Amino acid sequence: MAGCVRAILRRDTSRKHMLVLDNNNKLYVTVMEQPIQNVKVWGQDGTEVMYLCIIGEELIEDFYRKAMEDTNPREWARDAVEYVLEQGKRTASWLYKIHV
């Protein structure tokens, strides 16, 4: 979460920030920003991981603008990332039929 918050506050859109699930282990991964169709993260066993949350360029730009309008940009950004993470986990649980 800290890496995403830093990226938002610095308006750094050079990387995608992802929370993935690899064999029941949650991992924070960053990759160079590119179209989502081209982003694949492989687990330790060579299979593609399950994606729990992805924060990329558009979301970073949007959150940066909104955070800078707030009296406490860091707290706003942290709360926003936390909200996106929870929604991502909920969606992944439904999509992959797993408990996250």
N, C-alpha and C positions, 0 to 999 in steps of 0.2 A: 504494500500500500504506500509506503514512503517513497518509492521510486516514481509512482504515478503522481503523487502530490508534488514532488520536486519538478517533474516534467510539466505539470500544469502551471505551477508558479513561475517557471522559467520560459514558458510557452515553447517548450522543446518538442517539436512534432517529428523528430527524426526517427523515432522508434515506436513500434507497437508494444504495448505492455499487456501481457497475458497471464492469467492464472489458469493453469492446466492441471489435469489429474492424470498421473502416470502410476498405474498399479496401486491405487488408493493413496498415493502421496501427492499432496498439493505442491506445485512448483510455480514460482514466479519466473517468467521468461520474457526477455525482450528480443525483438528482431527488428531489423531495418524496416522502415515504413515502406510497404508495397501493397499492391492490390491483395485483398484477403484471399482470393482464389489461389494465389501463389504462396501463401504462408502455410507451411506444414511443420509441425513439431513432432519429432519421433521420440518415443520412450526408450527406456533402457533395453527393453526386449525387442526393439525394432518395429513396433507397431505405432500407429499414430495415436497421440494422446487425446483425451477428452478435453474440450475447451470449456472452461467455466466462465471466463470473462475476458473480453478484449477491449482495451482502451487505445484508440488510435487517434490519428490527426484531427478529424472533425470533432470528436468529443473533447480532446485536449484544448482546441481552439475555443469551443463553446464554454467549457468550464473556466478557462483563463479569463474570458470576458466577464463572466458572471462573478468569479472570485474577486476580481479587481474592483468590482462595484460594491463589494461587501466591506464592512468595517474590519473584519478579520479574515483576510483572504486565505490564510493557511487552514484555519478551522473550516471555512466554507469548502475548500478543495478536499480536505480530509473527509468531511461528511458526505460530499458528493461521490467520492470514490467508494466509500463504504456502502452507500446506497446502491451503486452500480454493481458492486461485488455481490451484495445480497440478492439482487435481481438476477444476476448471472447464475448464481448457485441454484436459485429456485428454478430457473429455466432449464439448466443442465440436469437437475434432478428429474424434471418432467421429460425432457428430451431423451436422456440416456437411460431412464428408468432406474436410477440409482439414488442413494441417500448421500448428500454432500454435507 
